[in-house]
Amino acid sequence: MKRLIGPTAIFTVLAFSVFALPARAQRPAEHPGPAARPAPVGPAHPVRPAVGGGYIPPKGPTTHTPLPTGGKPDQPGHPTAPHVHTATGAWVGHVSNPAAYHLDHPWEHGRFPGPTGAGQVWRIGGGGPSRFWFGGFYFSVAPADIAYCDGWLWDSDDVVLYPDPDDPGWYLAYNVRLGIYVHVLYLGPQ
């Protein structure tokens, strides 16, 4: 019997040491762990910018939402160009200007055959406001909106197309990085 008690006693002492040591090492008083460190200062989630920053509106505009007059932003820090608020998805600056957006032959080059709306992000492949492309299709920015796309990167920005509910023949190209949108005309396939 003594032979069994000896090895069992040694095994018990070793097992206790192996399992008790890690528990002892985790005591906050002796070794501060993650729970003993102060919490980081700041919000738990990153703060989304008020305009742009990768936000994609879930749907296009439904009504006219003019920009404030005098070239002033609608809120501090917002652009004076047509844009979308990330907090509410509100489209600001969508106006119908019959003179600027009138087309004698709407859909002259056909309707854009690709998907539109929040489910499809397109990467601009090159060009400039008068003629740019993505996904094998050409587009042109409305002359009245060219000043609004001054900061666009014509070889790498992501855009989402939305049908323009007010101006036949036009789409709204929303720049995901900047949160700014402009009227664009579909010119056909490459």
C-alpha positions as CSV (number, residue, x, y, z in Angstrom):
1,M,0.0,0.0,0.0
2,K,2.9,2.4,0.8
3,R,4.1,2.0,-2.8
4,L,0.8,3.3,-4.2
5,I,0.5,6.2,-1.7
6,G,4.0,7.5,-2.5
7,P,3.6,7.9,-6.3
8,T,0.0,9.2,-5.8
9,A,1.1,11.8,-3.3
10,I,3.9,13.0,-5.6
11,F,1.5,13.1,-8.6
12,T,-1.0,15.1,-6.5
13,V,1.6,17.6,-5.4
14,L,2.8,18.0,-9.0
15,A,-0.7,18.4,-10.4
16,F,-1.5,21.0,-7.7
17,S,1.6,23.0,-8.6
18,V,1.0,22.9,-12.3
19,F,-2.7,24.0,-12.0
20,A,-2.2,26.4,-9.1
21,L,0.8,28.3,-10.5
22,P,-1.1,29.9,-13.5
23,A,-3.9,30.9,-11.2
24,R,-1.5,32.5,-8.8
25,A,0.2,34.4,-11.7
26,Q,-3.1,35.9,-12.8
27,R,-3.8,37.6,-9.5
28,P,-4.2,41.4,-10.2
29,A,-2.3,42.4,-7.1
30,E,0.9,40.6,-8.2
31,H,0.7,40.8,-12.0
32,P,-1.7,43.3,-13.5
33,G,-3.5,41.7,-16.4
34,P,-5.9,43.3,-18.9
35,A,-8.6,43.8,-16.3
36,A,-6.2,45.9,-14.1
37,R,-5.3,48.3,-16.9
38,P,-7.2,51.5,-17.4
39,A,-9.8,51.6,-20.2
40,P,-8.8,53.5,-23.3
41,V,-10.1,57.0,-23.6
42,G,-12.5,57.7,-26.5
43,P,-15.5,56.1,-28.1
44,A,-15.7,52.3,-28.3
45,H,-16.5,52.5,-32.1
46,P,-14.8,54.7,-34.6
47,V,-16.6,58.0,-35.4
48,R,-17.8,58.1,-39.0
49,P,-17.2,61.4,-40.7
50,A,-20.3,63.5,-41.4
51,V,-19.8,63.2,-45.2
52,G,-18.0,60.5,-47.2
53,G,-15.4,58.3,-45.5
54,G,-16.6,55.1,-47.2
55,Y,-20.3,55.6,-46.4
56,I,-22.7,54.3,-49.1
57,P,-26.3,55.6,-49.1
58,P,-28.8,52.7,-49.0
59,K,-31.0,54.4,-51.6
60,G,-30.9,57.4,-53.9
61,P,-32.7,60.7,-53.4
62,T,-36.5,60.9,-53.6
63,T,-37.0,64.7,-53.4
64,H,-35.2,67.9,-54.2
65,T,-32.9,69.1,-51.4
66,P,-31.3,72.3,-52.4
67,L,-28.0,73.5,-51.1
68,P,-28.0,76.7,-49.0
69,T,-27.6,79.8,-51.0
70,G,-24.4,81.9,-50.9
71,G,-22.0,79.0,-51.4
72,K,-22.1,78.2,-47.7
73,P,-22.1,74.6,-46.4
74,D,-25.4,73.3,-44.9
75,Q,-23.4,72.4,-41.7
76,P,-19.9,73.2,-40.4
77,G,-17.4,71.0,-42.0
78,H,-19.6,69.9,-44.9
79,P,-18.8,70.6,-48.5
80,T,-20.6,73.2,-50.6
81,A,-21.1,70.5,-53.3
82,P,-24.1,68.1,-53.4
83,H,-23.4,65.5,-50.8
84,V,-25.0,62.8,-48.5
85,H,-25.1,62.9,-44.7
86,T,-23.7,59.7,-43.3
87,A,-25.8,59.9,-40.1
88,T,-29.2,60.1,-41.8
89,G,-28.6,59.2,-45.5
90,A,-30.1,62.5,-46.5
91,W,-29.2,63.8,-50.0
92,V,-28.3,67.5,-49.8
93,G,-28.2,69.6,-52.9
94,H,-30.2,67.5,-55.3
95,V,-32.0,70.1,-57.4
96,S,-33.8,69.9,-60.6
97,N,-32.4,72.5,-63.0
98,P,-34.3,72.1,-66.3
99,A,-31.8,74.3,-68.1
100,A,-28.7,72.5,-66.8
101,Y,-30.0,69.0,-67.1
102,H,-32.2,69.1,-70.1
103,L,-31.5,66.5,-72.8
104,D,-33.1,66.7,-76.2
105,H,-32.7,62.9,-76.5
106,P,-32.7,61.3,-73.0
107,W,-31.2,57.8,-73.0
108,E,-29.6,58.6,-76.5
109,H,-26.9,56.0,-75.8
110,G,-29.3,53.6,-74.0
111,R,-29.7,52.9,-70.4
112,F,-26.8,51.8,-68.3
113,P,-27.0,47.9,-68.3
114,G,-25.1,47.4,-65.1
115,P,-26.4,47.3,-61.6
116,T,-27.1,50.6,-59.8
117,G,-27.7,51.4,-56.1
118,A,-25.9,50.5,-52.9
119,G,-25.3,46.9,-53.9
120,Q,-22.7,47.8,-56.6
121,V,-19.6,49.9,-56.1
122,W,-17.6,50.7,-59.2
123,R,-13.9,51.7,-59.4
124,I,-13.2,54.5,-61.8
125,G,-10.6,53.3,-64.3
126,G,-9.4,56.6,-65.9
127,G,-10.3,59.7,-67.8
128,G,-11.7,62.9,-66.4
129,P,-15.0,64.7,-66.0
130,S,-15.7,64.9,-69.7
131,R,-15.2,61.2,-70.3
132,F,-14.4,58.6,-67.7
133,W,-15.0,54.8,-67.4
134,F,-15.5,51.9,-65.2
135,G,-16.6,48.3,-65.7
136,G,-16.3,48.7,-69.5
137,F,-18.7,51.7,-69.7
138,Y,-18.2,55.4,-70.5
139,F,-19.7,58.3,-68.7
140,S,-19.6,62.1,-68.7
141,V,-20.2,64.6,-65.9
142,A,-22.9,67.2,-66.5
143,P,-21.3,70.5,-67.4
144,A,-23.2,72.2,-64.5
145,D,-21.6,69.7,-62.0
146,I,-17.9,69.7,-63.2
147,A,-16.9,72.1,-60.4
148,Y,-18.2,69.6,-57.8
149,C,-15.9,66.8,-58.8
150,D,-12.7,68.8,-58.5
151,G,-11.2,66.5,-55.9
152,W,-12.1,63.2,-57.5
153,L,-9.4,60.7,-58.3
154,W,-10.2,59.7,-61.9
155,D,-8.1,56.5,-61.8
156,S,-9.0,55.0,-58.4
157,D,-12.1,56.5,-56.7
158,D,-15.1,54.3,-56.0
159,V,-18.5,55.4,-57.1
160,V,-22.1,54.1,-56.8
161,L,-24.6,55.0,-59.5
162,Y,-28.2,55.9,-58.6
163,P,-30.9,56.7,-61.1
164,D,-31.9,60.4,-61.1
165,P,-35.6,60.4,-60.2
166,D,-36.1,64.0,-61.6
167,D,-33.9,64.4,-64.7
168,P,-34.5,61.8,-67.5
169,G,-31.4,60.5,-69.0
170,W,-29.1,61.2,-66.0
171,Y,-27.6,59.1,-63.3
172,L,-26.1,60.4,-60.0
173,A,-22.6,59.2,-59.4
174,Y,-21.9,59.2,-55.7
175,N,-18.2,59.3,-54.7
176,V,-17.8,56.9,-51.8
177,R,-14.5,58.6,-50.5
178,L,-15.8,62.2,-50.6
179,G,-19.5,61.7,-50.1
180,I,-20.1,64.1,-53.1
181,Y,-22.3,63.2,-56.0
182,V,-22.7,64.6,-59.5
183,H,-25.0,64.1,-62.5
184,V,-23.5,61.8,-65.1
185,L,-24.6,60.8,-68.6
186,Y,-24.2,57.2,-69.8
187,L,-22.2,57.2,-73.1
188,G,-22.2,53.5,-73.8
189,P,-19.8,50.6,-73.6
190,Q,-16.1,50.8,-74.2
